[in-house]
Amino acid sequence: MKLPTALLETLRSIFGPDACSTHEAERLAYAYDNSRRHALPDAVVFAQEHDQIEALIRACREYRVPVIARGRGTNTTGATVPVDGGVVVSFERMNRILRIDPDNRFAVVEPGVLNGDLQKALAPHGFFWPPDPTSSPWCSIGGNLACNAAGPRTVKYGSPRENTLGLRAVAGTGESFRCGTYTSKGATGYDLTRLLIGSEGTLALITEATLKLTPKPTGLRTLRATYRDVGSAAHAVARIMAQPVTPCALEFIDDVALKLAHDHGGDTVPLAGAMLMIEVDGEPDTLPSAVEAVSRAARGEGLEELRVAQTAEETQALWSARKALSPAQRTISPNKINEDVVVPVSRLPELVSGIRELSRKHDVLIVTFGHAGNGNLHVNLLPRDDAERERAHACLADVFALVIALQGTLSGEHGIGLAKREFMPLALEAGTLDLMRHVKAAFDPDGILNPGKLLP
């Protein structure tokens, strides 16, 4: 659509001429995300304060023009693609850390703060914010909250939902509100904070977040275990998670992924049926017993080698396989389909063997790795031509059906966006989806916030 002249003039008055653009080059830069989907917005605005968001939504609501919030575009589901045009509001300039309160263990930040920058600012205080997506040097806190983006540390410390105390936001009505607390406990009304986190900008636009901080452990030990087959490794994950010492990272890499990483990264990457990368953190005097407990659980039928890093250089070498995976996949398939399904940890062996069968059935290369401690695996389909792309999409539907049959769900940290929207009825009953639509209507009665996403 073309924006009404009166609305465009209003946007320019709200944001100023240097923070409101309709130039095609600027619009193109904000038309896509890491899903490779794209659609041109009609305008891009760059927010710097809360009141601008309030004025923006009220103006766009008057003309029924879509508003799409955007962090840094690292998401993989198309959640920030403006499929119906409208106005993309970038939060990249709204990037202040407003307060760090070590005594009360929270920080207050604007949504455009980069995850990595926040971690650097917290380090001198001896704290960190646990969510750590792979894209943490480039992704924003607002985007982390919108998709409940987590990362390896979730297995011990939880996702953004467990690490956010409160929010300030603007609903689709243009009304501002605050939810949550500045305290670690609270039982006052509905938990709107957790509701907004993971809602992908479809209910309200977050303008401020109060984040729960965690003291940074002073010790860390890294272990690498290789197994003769994926089943042995998957059973080891269940054993590790069934004993009292919770690792701060527990990553699974299958044999196909290891071979790709070996071809790309060299001999530092082992060849095996499967591999687990395990990290244990804590205070130095407690680490030896924790490492021993995890090591005992990792040992079992199918174990080929268990190594414990003694130095930072050894730790880096042990992680080489995981770090080589992304570039290795890109060399095979620039059009890879990256999903992040989740099943109960005890069902991991069935998931892994089922995916192997689907790979053979559809004749599509599938690489499986990810955050096994949560049962959250990244299933990467790597089609290399048009025929394989068609088979990959058919295979994807079977992958989701398998996950649901194993009492799992469609996403652990990437969200739904456009990519998985059509599969939502597989995961949720019609009555549940209907309740979600009523919630959406209460926050955004005219449906202007990020239309076409999440709900089928």
Beta strands, then each sheet from edge to edge (+ up, - down):
strand 1: 20-21
strand 2: 43-46
strand 3: 67-70
strand 4: 87-90
strand 5: 97-101
strand 6: 106-109
strand 7: 127-128
strand 8: 164-171
strand 9: 176-180
strand 10: 204-212
strand 11: 214-215
strand 12: 219-227
strand 13: 249-254
strand 14: 274-282
strand 15: 303-308
strand 16: 337-342
strand 17: 366-371
strand 18: 376-381
sheet 1: 1+ 2- 4- 3-
sheet 2: 5+ 6- 10+ 8- 9+
sheet 3: 7+ 11-
sheet 4: 15+ 12- 14+ 13- 17+ 18- 16+
end
